[in-house]
Amino acid sequence: MLKFWAEMAATDFAGLAERTVAILPVAATEQHGAHLPTGTDAMILDGILAAAAAAGGPARAILLPTQAIGWSSEHGDLPGLLSLEPELLASAWVALGRQVAGAGLKRLLILNSHGGNPPVIALAAMRLRSESGLLVVQAHWQDLARPEALKPKAAPAEDWHAGWIETSVMLHLRPDLVRMERAAPGALLHPEGLPPSGPARWAWMTTDLSPGGVIGDPRLATPALGARLVARAVEGLSTLIERIAAASWPPGATRPRRAGRTKTARIRRVPRKDGGGPSSGRARHRR
């Protein structure tokens, strides 16, 4: 399914299929409670992508090196943070995207594992679309794995950070780095009437919501759940790569014609109300 950019020779780029998808993994380095390492987000992405590469099959995507530091200012009052300013990150990711385009690729998937990165990804994606003509898709690995289908009955409604989802995956991928004896649930706190996921969003630090930095219940995690989450993420990634590769790009690009007679569309001219000549025929659009 995947090949690695760093393992390719310069001459390998000349023979790439037109619809090859480049993947830029973006993560973060930040606290994940007392029981998980600060590199959890990057380790999860790397584990999922390693499993996808091991799945075999035709290489339909090229994997760029994981960007292990993201925008994590919301964790700034807890130890272990490595974060970059969003403007710097966006510029760096745009620079990488331009080099992807320079290699002849037209499709880029930015695969994310950190909740603070989407604003930066959106800025980089729009610049790469407008300046380099790339099709840029962004996705979080949890959107591919759909963990809600595996949610334990006792799990709290929100599992945002270092809860059963991430802890399960780490128990599967890197059990040597998980300290379950320190695992403790984190309650979701917020000002009355202003839930952080409600329609009226507000800027928050992680400690505004949970003093210990955990949002969820890691005690419910198991290695078996982690293995299932990774497998589901690999399956979802495979499907997404296929969709991106199959997309006509740029929009309006020539598609294979169906067999049979081709009809020519005609524009109906509408007489002007004053009885004069035909109108310009320009289509009207609702704004």
N, C-alpha and C positions, 0 to 999 in steps of 0.2 A: 504493500500500500504506500509506503514512504521510502524516500531515500534522503540522505543527509547532505546538506549543502557543503559542510566542512569535509566530507569524505569524497567529494567529486573533484576531478581534475578540471583544469580550465577548458580543455578540449571537449569535456562532456556536455557543456552548456550549448554547444552548437547543434546537438541532435535532439533537443527537447521537443516533445510533442506540443503542438500549439495550445492545447487546453490544459497543460500542466498547471497545478495550483501550488503556489508558494505559501508556506505556513510560517508566521512569525509568532512564537509563543511569548507572552508577556506575563510576568508574575510580580512578586513583591517579596521583600525581606522585612519581617515585622514580627512582633510578639504574637504568639498563639497560645496564650495561657501559660500555666506552669507545667503543662504536660507535653507540649509539642514544640519542636524546634522552630526558630525564626525562619528557616528556609522551607517551611511546609508548602507554600504555594508553588514554588518552583519544583520541589520534589514531586508533588502530585502531577504537575504537567509533564515532567520528564518521564514519570512512570507510565502515564497513559500513552504518551507518544512512543515509548519503548515497546509497550504491548502492541500498539498499532503496527509498528515496524516489524515485529516478530510474527504478525498475522500472515505475512507473506502476500502473494498476489502481485499483479502488475503495479509498478511504482507510478502512482498518479499524482503524487505531491512531493515537493521538496521542502525539507524541514530546515529552517534557519536556526541558529543558536538561540537558546532561551535567554530572554532578557529578564534577569533575576531581580532587578531593582525597579520598582514602579513608583507610583505616587501614593504615599501612605501617611499623609500628614495627620489623619485622624488618630493614628496610633502614637503621636509624637510625645505624649506624656507618660509612656510606658517604655521600659528598657528594651534594647535590642533592635531599634529601628535603623534601617538604611533606606533613605528615600531621596528622590530627586524632584526638582521643581517641575511642574507640568509643562511649562514652555520648553524646558530643556529636553524632556522626554519626547514631546511631540516632534521637536526638530530632529532628534535622533532617529525616531521611528520613520519619519518622512524620508530622511536620508537613506535608511535601509530600503524603504519601499522604492525609491528612485533607482537604486542599484538593482533591485529585482526587475524593474521595468527595463533597465539597461541590459539585462541578461536576456531580454526578449519575452519575458513572462507578462501576462496581462491580468492575472487573477491572484489575489492575495487574501488569505484568511488570517486575521489576527486572533489567535486563540488565547483567551484570558483566564486567569485563575484568581484575580483579586478584585474585590468589589469597588475599590477606589479608582481603578484604571479607566472605566468606560468614557468619562469626559475627555481624557487625553486621547484615547483611541478614536473617538468621534472626530476630534480636531484633525488628527493625523490622516484619517480616512478621507475626509473631505478635501484636504490639500492634495492628497495623492490622486483623488478622482479628478479634481479641477486642473492640476498642474501636470500630471503624468498619464492621465487617461486610464488608470487602473480600476478594475472592479475590486473593491475592498469590502470584505464581509467580516463582521466581528461576532464572536460567540464565546460564551463562558462554558467551561467544561461541564458545569452542573446542568446547564440547559441541554447538553447532549446526553447526560447520564440520567436525567429525570429522577432524582433521588426521592421525590415525594411518593413514588410507587413502592419504595422499600421502607418507608418511615416506620420506626417502632411505635407501638401503641402508646407507650408512655412518653414519647418525645414531645417537647413543647412546640407550640405553633411555629415559632421562628427558630431556625438553626443557621445563623448567619456566620459565625466565626468560632472555629475550634470546638465545635459541637460534635454530634455523633457522625456527621457526614465526613468531615475532614479527618477526624480521629480514626474512623473505620478504614479510610483509604491508607492512612499512614501505618496502621496496624498491619495492613496487607503488604505495603511496599517497603516500609522501613521500621519494622517493629523494634529494632535496636535503639531507635531514637524516641520512642513513646514511653512516657512515664505515667502509666495508668494509676499508680498509687497517689499521684498528685491531681488527678482529674477531678474537677468539681464543676457543677452546673453554674451557669451565669444567668441571672434574671434580666429581663429586658425592661429597663426603666426609661421613662420619658415624661415630660411635662404633661399635665392633664389636658386631654383633648388634642394633643399633638403627637400621635404615634409617628415614628420616623419613616414608616412606609405609607403614611396616609396621603391624602390629596394635597395637603399643605406641608410641603417639605421644608425642613430647616437644617442648618449646618450643625453637625454634632461631632464631638470627639468620642472615641470608643468608650472612654470612662464615663461619659454622660449617660450611656446606656447600660454599662456593666463595669463596675469599679475594677474587677479582676481581669477584664479584657476578653472574657468568654461570653458568647451569646448562643446558647444551646446547652445540651447536656451530653458531654463526652462519655459519661459512664455507660451509655447505651451502645457504645461502639463495639464492633466485633471484626476480626479479620475476614470472616465470611462475607459480611456486608461490604467491606472494602473491596473484596475480589469481584463481587457482583457490580458494584459501582464502576470499577475500572472497565469491566467487560461491556457494560452498557455505554460508557463514554466512548470506547473504541467503536462500537457499532454505530453510535450517533455520529461520530467523526467520519466514518466511512461513507455514510449516507450524505452528509453535508458536502464532502469533497466531490462526490458524484454530481450533486446538484450544482455546485459552483462550476465544475468542469463542463456540464451540459448547457449552462446558460449562454444564450447568444450575447456576445459582447464585442463592440459596444452595442447599446440598444439600437435595434433596427438593422443589425448586421444581417447579411444575406443568409437565409435559411434554405435547406434543401427543398426544392420544389416538389410538389406532389405530381404524380403521373397524371396525364390528362390535359385537357384544353385549358389554357389560361385566359381568363376574361379580363378585359381592360376596364378599369373603373372610370366612370364618367362623372364630371362635376356638373350638377344642374345649375344653370344660371337663373337667378331670380330677378325678374323685372323690377326696376325701381318704381316707387310709388308715384313719382312725378311723370311717369310714362316715357322717360328717357331710355337710354341704352342700358345694357345689362350691368349688374353690379360687378364688383371686383371678384366675386366668387370666394372671398376669403372666409375661412371657417370661423364660427363664433365659439368662444370658450367661456364657460362660467369661471369666475375667479374665486 
